[in-house]
Amino acid sequence: MPVFLTKESLTPVLPAWDTKGRLEDMEQYFIALKSEVQAAQSSKTSLDESLALYKSRLQEVTAENQELSARNRTLTADVERARNDLHTTTTDFTHARRDHERAIQDLETRHDRELASVSQKLEKEVELVSRERERDADRFRREMDEAKQQWRRQKDDETAGLTTAHWDELAQLKADHGTETAALQRQVDELRLAGESRATESAGEVQNLRDTIMNLENQLQSANVVAESLRTRIAADEARYAALEQEKAALVSKTHFLEGNQEAQSLEFTTMSQKLQDAIDAKDATLTTLRKEEMLRRKLNATILELRGNIRVFARTRPLLQGEEEPAKVDYPDVDALDGGKEMVVHAPTTLSATGKERNEKHNYAFDRVFGPCSANDQVFADCRDLIQSVVDGYNVSILSYGQTGSGKTYGMSGPDGIIPSSIALLLSEMQRLLEKGWEYAVEASFVEVYNETINDLLGDAKSWDEGEDLGASIRGKRKEKHEIHHDAITGRTTVTNLSSVMLWPPPENDGQWPPAAPTGSQPADLGTSYTEKAVQQLLDTAAKNRRVAATKSNERSSRSHSIFMLTLHGRCAATNASSEGVLNLVDLAGSERLKQSGAEGSRAKETAAINKSLSSLGDVIAALGNKKGDDSHVPYRNSKLTYLLQSSLGGTAANGKSSRTLMLLHLSPLQAHWQESRSSLLFGSKVQGTHIGAAKKR
Ligand SMILES: Nc1ncnc2c1ncn2[C@@H]1O[C@H](COP(=O)(O)OP(=O)(O)OP(=O)(O)O)[C@@H](O)[C@H]1O
């Protein structure tokens, strides 16, 4: 830190009058002062240096200041110049904006004028176009109406042409069918003659016929497959047709509203109309093919059935029931055959000869089908299907359940999956299938019984019936309606007077007590089907209640009358104007047990005699049909009410050309104790099986 010379530092406090001391002090002061001066000197030097430094810095700053002032002046001059330029530019801009605004005003005025003139022109043009469009729309509408009328005329002509062609084709097919039938008839006659003369060689021919049947069945199956695919195609075509109809409707409505491009639209409309026409043509062609396929199927089915024979026999043994013992010994040698068993061997009970030797007899039988005790109702029905289906095609068919009391006739006919309910279901599904081919059906059902050579209406009013004098549980009355059988020689139709009948299809629309309430037309078809099922069940229940049942020694609920369930199918195809009428008789015959075995007495004996008489008449009629040489040959239908009632359905061809097919179902008891009854049933069946009746003809 620098030391500064002050008055106090230079004037020390000294004692008065001490010269030496004062001198010494002075010297010391002088030395001190000298050192202080030296210090001050050095500090002055450093101060000088700092001063010099400051001065040089000041000079620099001054120079900088001068430079900055010069730059400031330059900048001020630049700013002044820029201000002048800005002023000039602002003035120019003001002038330019004024000019521009004037130009814009001019342009707007001109644009408005042009716009007004263009708008006027456009309005005129729009008016012109609208008038022209209205004229075009009128013209197009007229053209379209004309095209529609022309299309309708063309369609009518085509339909008329197709109908004529179809009738020609139908006539040709009928002629072909007649020729084929005659040829087949001749073939069958020849075969029968040949078969009689060479009985041993007939096995080979039968095999050939079976092969033919198999072939025809295969053909039928493939025809069914083709028919199925055609059905699918029809469905697709119909869907396409519906879609095209929708498109057409949309196009027609668009025509009235859409602007411009009418030419393109009318072109599109023409294309769519063409497509629609193509679809209609395709659908018509498919329908025609489908109808031809159906005719072919019918022909094939008829041929198969004819080859199999118009009278067929099936034998069926029922299973042992609870509590039953000692079954008869029966073998089924060909039970595993691919087309089903046809043979059975019945062993007679062992007997002793006069010499005391054991005798074991056995009897061989062969039928069109043999069913063992394990066969269920639906298996039996599967083999009756094609026969029942032919009713839809216009043939008369009778299925007769024959056998002793308790052998399972009623179970097979009306039991679960029995022939009656299964036939109804099959016929309904067939009718629905044929609906697609234009065939509409009506189905009528009646149910009668023949008791002691009297006909009773099983669907009649039970309240009007009185108890018979000697008939025990009989429900037969003295005031009952009289039923007579009539055969119409021209139509071949059999009618029974005062007989109730129930329309099973189509379902009626009334609400009456009987038949049960039916669904209305707007309800789905399955409701109609359920109506039919309900009506059939009610019908069977009513008949079961009314049916004549009396006790015998053979069975505690033995049927003492023949019951006949009659279904009549009236079919019509509006497109071809063809019609058909087929009758299905499902007959549950009374027990066939022999008089002495049943132990019947009095009125029961009379009943049994009547039953046996009618059953033997049935055998006689079938035999006479087999031996019939010409139309004049006598067939003893009138020998019993049963055969007279079934006259037009027992196989063979009636005078009016209406013909029929018969299936005899032999029901057998499995018991050894019933061996004699079973044997007589099997002999009856063998007699029927050996009968050959000519080809069936549809009316
Ligand atoms: N295939 C079968 N499976 C099971 N049970 C059967 C079969 N066949 C018959 N039955 C039974 O045997 C008994 C007698 O059958 P069903 O009444 O059908 O004989 P039927 O010959 O019709 O007698 P009827 O002479 O009284 O008419 C019934 O209880 C029935 O249920």
The ligand as a Tripos MOL2 file, in Angstrom:
@<TRIPOS>MOLECULE
LIG
   31    33     1     0     0
SMALL
NO_CHARGES

@<TRIPOS>ATOM
      1 N1        -91.7860 -106.7750  -34.3040 N.pl3     1 LIG1
      2 C1        -92.2190 -106.6700  -33.0400 C.ar      1 LIG1
      3 N2        -91.4410 -106.1460  -32.1030 N.ar      1 LIG1
      4 C2        -91.8820 -106.0070  -30.8380 C.ar      1 LIG1
      5 N3        -93.1190 -106.3640  -30.4310 N.ar      1 LIG1
      6 C3        -93.9540 -106.8850  -31.3380 C.ar      1 LIG1
      7 C4        -93.5510 -107.0560  -32.6910 C.ar      1 LIG1
      8 N4        -94.5790 -107.5990  -33.3660 N.ar      1 LIG1
      9 C5        -95.5760 -107.7530  -32.4570 C.ar      1 LIG1
     10 N5        -95.2110 -107.3140  -31.2700 N.ar      1 LIG1
     11 C6        -96.0300 -107.3530  -30.0690 C.3       1 LIG1
     12 O1        -96.7480 -108.5500  -30.1110 O.3       1 LIG1
     13 C7        -98.0830 -108.3770  -29.6370 C.3       1 LIG1
     14 C8        -99.0960 -108.8300  -30.6770 C.3       1 LIG1
     15 O2        -98.9160 -108.0480  -31.7910 O.3       1 LIG1
     16 P1       -100.1490 -107.5380  -32.6470 P.3       1 LIG1
     17 O3       -101.2560 -107.0480  -31.7960 O.co2     1 LIG1
     18 O4        -99.6050 -106.5870  -33.6400 O.co2     1 LIG1
     19 O5       -100.5750 -108.8600  -33.3510 O.3       1 LIG1
     20 P2       -101.7340 -109.0820  -34.3950 P.3       1 LIG1
     21 O6       -101.3590 -110.1650  -35.2590 O.co2     1 LIG1
     22 O7       -102.0040 -107.8240  -35.0430 O.co2     1 LIG1
     23 O8       -102.9220 -109.4890  -33.4840 O.3       1 LIG1
     24 P3       -104.4600 -109.3780  -33.8410 P.3       1 LIG1
     25 O9       -104.8540 -110.5980  -34.5160 O.co2     1 LIG1
     26 O10      -105.0910 -109.1470  -32.5370 O.co2     1 LIG1
     27 O11      -104.5920 -108.2050  -34.7310 O.co2     1 LIG1
     28 C9        -98.2190 -106.9080  -29.3100 C.3       1 LIG1
     29 O12       -98.0090 -106.7140  -27.9400 O.3       1 LIG1
     30 C10       -97.0800 -106.2550  -30.0720 C.3       1 LIG1
     31 O13       -96.6290 -105.0860  -29.4040 O.3       1 LIG1
@<TRIPOS>BOND
     1     1     2 1
     2     2     3 ar
     3     2     7 ar
     4     3     4 ar
     5     4     5 ar
     6     5     6 ar
     7     6     7 ar
     8     6    10 ar
     9     7     8 ar
    10     8     9 ar
    11     9    10 ar
    12    10    11 1
    13    11    12 1
    14    11    30 1
    15    12    13 1
    16    13    14 1
    17    13    28 1
    18    14    15 1
    19    15    16 1
    20    16    17 2
    21    16    18 1
    22    16    19 1
    23    19    20 1
    24    20    21 2
    25    20    22 1
    26    20    23 1
    27    23    24 1
    28    24    25 2
    29    24    26 1
    30    24    27 1
    31    28    29 1
    32    28    30 1
    33    30    31 1
@<TRIPOS>SUBSTRUCTURE
     1 LIG1         1 GROUP 0 **** ****
